[in-house]
Amino acid sequence: MQLIAYILIYPILWLISILPFRLLYGLSDVLWLFLYKIFGYRKSTVKENLRLVFPEKSEKEISKITSQFYHHLCDMILEAVKSMTISEKELRKRYKFTNIELINNLEEKQRSIILMCGHYGSWEWIFIMQKYINYKGYAIYKRLANKHFDKLVKRIRAKFDTHLITTKETFNILSECKKRGELTINGFASDQSPKATKAFHWNEFMGIKVPMYTGAETLAKKLDMAVVFFGVKRIKRGYYETSFKTITENPNDYKDYEITDMFFRLVEEQILEAPQYYLWTHKRWKHRNKVPTQFQ
């Protein structure tokens, strides 16, 4: 069944990917109509999240942010499809870096990097960064259930020299790279919610105490990697600008979870500036009422 689904869906995705951007975003507007207006895909979750973190906003303001969010979500979905056939030249034009020299300087210092981001703005096209640096690039991801689409996603990323690895593979692969003296830059989207029963650290995110992933920080300390945050701004439709900020070059100078907390403060700054570009469909605050006694 997986192969049949792939055979049926792949040609449609490819045809969408070769559309000029004007038509692609026209299609995105149609998708917005279906996802937001007709089917209301996770609309209740989005509004619940927004009400939680912005209790001061009126229902009119919440509805406006919700609508803007779905427009952005539909754009991102189709931009991800566009990645199948987009050229390097086009991607360089649409996804720019304001201070790539920060990464270049760490490379000169022979420092491998843990690159942390939130689900904000656009992270789909970050892999074009590999064309500006010499690091070996890895992105940590969750394997897709359909093995054929999983291979497709890996192939798209590999086109621009980024390799996808699962959480379970990460430590062994990066340890081997360190032993060989290879410099690596390793992308983590670290703002999702771990299971409450397995969380080592709880703290406030947007004013609400939640469990936090600490894997990126732990790995940085074990392998002595610099930690860098990247934030993304949407300049206009289909155009993004990424800026880097060094959290620390020496992670072992910090107490446990301080780096994680610093990361979440940076994600909050982005959300407060333009909340419509955060991924509100995830139930990020679902464990807020399950705070263990030792973290209260």
C-alpha positions in Angstrom: 0.0 0.0 0.0 2.9 2.4 0.8 4.3 2.0 -2.8 0.8 2.4 -4.3 0.3 5.6 -2.4 3.7 6.9 -3.5 3.1 6.1 -7.1 -0.3 7.8 -7.1 0.8 10.9 -5.1 4.3 11.6 -6.4 3.3 12.7 -9.9 0.9 15.2 -8.4 3.5 16.6 -6.1 6.0 16.9 -9.0 3.5 18.8 -11.1 2.8 21.2 -8.3 6.6 21.7 -7.8 7.1 22.9 -11.3 4.4 25.6 -11.1 5.7 29.1 -11.3 5.5 30.9 -7.9 2.5 33.0 -9.0 0.4 29.9 -9.6 1.9 28.1 -6.6 0.6 30.8 -4.3 -2.7 30.9 -6.1 -3.0 27.2 -5.3 -2.0 28.1 -1.7 -4.9 30.4 -1.4 -7.3 27.6 -2.5 -5.7 25.3 0.0 -6.2 27.9 2.7 -9.9 28.0 1.8 -10.2 24.2 2.3 -8.0 23.9 5.4 -9.2 26.9 7.3 -12.7 27.8 6.0 -14.2 24.4 5.0 -12.5 21.7 7.0 -11.1 23.8 9.9 -8.0 21.6 10.2 -7.0 21.8 13.9 -8.6 25.2 14.2 -9.8 24.5 17.7 -6.2 23.6 18.7 -4.8 26.8 17.1 -7.3 29.0 18.8 -6.9 27.3 22.2 -3.1 27.8 22.0 -3.5 31.4 21.1 -5.9 32.1 23.9 -3.6 30.4 26.3 -0.5 32.5 25.5 -2.3 35.7 24.6 -5.1 36.0 27.3 -5.1 39.8 26.8 -6.1 39.6 23.1 -9.8 39.8 22.0 -11.5 37.1 20.0 -11.3 39.4 17.0 -7.5 39.6 17.3 -7.3 35.8 17.9 -9.3 35.1 14.7 -7.2 37.5 12.7 -3.9 35.8 13.8 -5.5 32.4 13.2 -6.4 33.3 9.6 -3.0 34.8 8.9 -1.4 31.6 10.4 -3.3 29.3 8.0 -2.3 31.5 5.0 1.4 31.0 6.1 0.9 27.3 6.8 -0.5 26.7 3.3 2.4 28.7 1.8 4.9 26.6 3.7 3.3 23.3 2.7 3.6 24.2 -1.0 7.1 25.7 -0.6 8.1 22.3 0.8 6.7 20.7 -2.3 8.5 23.3 -4.5 11.7 22.1 -2.9 11.5 19.0 -5.2 12.5 21.0 -8.3 13.6 24.5 -7.1 16.9 25.6 -8.5 19.9 26.7 -6.3 19.7 30.1 -7.9 16.1 30.6 -7.1 16.5 29.4 -3.6 19.5 31.7 -3.0 17.3 34.6 -4.1 14.4 33.7 -1.8 16.2 32.5 1.4 18.9 34.9 2.4 21.3 35.0 5.4 22.1 38.3 7.1 25.2 37.2 9.0 26.5 33.9 7.5 30.0 35.2 8.6 29.1 34.1 12.2 29.0 30.5 11.0 32.1 31.0 8.9 34.0 32.4 11.9 33.1 29.3 14.0 34.3 27.1 11.2 37.7 28.9 11.2 37.8 28.2 14.9 37.3 24.5 14.1 34.0 24.4 16.1 31.2 22.1 15.2 27.8 23.5 15.7 24.4 22.6 17.2 22.0 24.8 15.3 18.8 25.3 17.2 15.5 26.7 15.9 11.8 26.9 16.7 9.0 26.0 14.4 8.8 29.6 13.3 8.9 31.4 10.0 10.3 29.0 7.5 12.7 26.2 8.2 12.0 24.3 5.0 14.6 26.1 2.9 17.4 26.4 5.5 19.3 23.6 3.8 20.5 26.1 1.1 22.9 27.3 3.8 25.2 24.4 2.9 26.1 26.3 -0.3 27.7 29.1 1.8 29.7 26.9 4.2 32.1 23.9 4.3 30.5 22.1 7.2 29.0 18.6 6.8 25.3 19.2 7.4 22.9 17.1 9.4 19.3 17.7 10.3 17.6 15.7 13.0 14.1 14.5 12.0 11.4 12.0 12.7 11.3 9.2 10.1 8.1 9.2 7.9 5.8 6.2 8.1 5.9 5.7 4.4 9.4 4.6 3.5 9.1 5.8 -0.1 8.2 9.4 0.9 10.9 9.2 3.6 13.5 8.5 0.9 12.1 11.4 -1.2 12.5 13.9 1.7 16.1 12.6 2.2 16.8 13.0 -1.5 15.5 16.5 -1.6 17.7 17.6 1.3 20.7 15.7 0.0 20.5 17.7 -3.2 21.9 20.6 -1.3 24.3 18.5 0.9 22.1 18.2 4.0 21.7 14.7 5.5 18.7 13.7 7.6 19.3 11.5 10.6 16.9 10.3 13.3 17.2 11.1 17.0 18.4 7.5 17.7 21.2 7.8 15.1 22.4 11.2 16.1 24.9 10.6 18.9 26.7 7.7 17.2 27.0 9.5 13.9 28.2 12.7 15.3 30.6 11.0 17.7 32.2 9.2 14.7 32.4 12.5 12.8 34.2 14.0 15.8 36.7 11.1 16.0 37.5 11.6 12.3 38.0 15.4 12.9 35.0 16.3 10.6 33.3 19.6 11.3 29.5 19.3 11.4 26.6 21.6 11.6 23.5 19.9 13.1 20.0 21.3 13.0 17.5 20.8 15.8 13.9 22.0 16.0 13.8 21.9 19.8 10.5 23.6 20.7 8.2 20.6 20.5 6.7 18.9 23.6 8.3 15.7 25.0 6.3 13.2 27.0 5.6 14.7 30.4 6.8 11.5 32.1 10.1 11.5 30.4 11.0 15.2 30.7 14.1 16.2 32.6 13.3 19.9 32.6 10.2 22.1 32.9 10.1 25.8 32.6 7.8 28.6 31.3 7.3 29.0 27.5 5.1 31.9 26.7 4.2 32.2 30.3 3.1 28.6 30.8 5.2 25.9 32.5 5.8 23.0 30.1 8.2 20.1 29.6 11.1 21.0 27.4 13.4 18.9 25.1 16.9 19.1 26.3 18.6 16.8 23.8 20.3 19.5 21.8 21.9 21.0 24.9 22.9 17.5 26.2 24.6 16.6 22.9 26.4 20.0 22.7 27.9 19.3 26.1 28.9 15.7 25.4 30.5 16.5 22.1 31.7 20.1 23.0 29.9 21.9 20.2 29.1 25.6 19.9 25.3 26.3 20.1 23.8 28.8 17.6 20.2 29.9 17.3 18.7 30.8 13.9 15.7 33.0 13.6 13.7 33.6 10.4 11.8 36.7 9.2 9.3 36.6 6.4 10.2 39.6 4.2 7.3 39.1 1.8 5.5 36.1 0.4 8.0 33.5 -0.7 11.0 35.5 0.6 12.7 34.9 4.0 15.7 36.3 5.9 17.7 34.2 8.4 19.9 35.6 11.2 22.2 33.7 13.5 22.9 34.3 17.2 25.5 32.5 19.2 24.1 31.2 22.4 27.5 29.9 23.5 30.8 28.6 22.1 31.5 26.7 25.3 28.4 24.8 26.4 30.0 23.2 29.4 30.4 26.6 31.1 26.7 26.6 31.7 24.6 24.8 34.3 22.2 22.1 33.1 19.3 23.4 31.1 20.4 27.1 31.1 21.1 26.8 27.3 17.7 25.3 26.8 16.1 28.2 28.6 18.0 30.7 26.6 16.8 29.0 23.4 13.2 29.3 24.5 13.5 33.0 25.3 14.8 33.6 21.7 11.8 31.6 20.3 9.5 33.7 22.4 11.0 36.9 21.0 10.1 35.8 17.5 6.5 34.8 18.5 5.8 38.1 20.2 7.1 40.1 17.2 4.8 38.3 14.7 2.7 35.4 16.2 1.1 34.4 12.9 4.3 32.7 11.8 4.6 30.2 14.6 3.3 26.6 14.2 0.2 26.8 16.3 -1.3 23.4 15.1 0.9 21.5 17.6 -0.5 20.9 21.1 2.6 22.5 22.6 1.0 23.3 26.0 -1.0 20.1 26.5 1.0 19.0 29.6 0.6 22.4 31.4 -1.5 20.9 34.1 0.8 17.9 34.8 3.8 19.7 36.3 5.6 17.3 38.7 6.0 18.5 42.2 9.8 18.9 41.9 9.4 21.3 39.0 6.7 23.5 40.5 
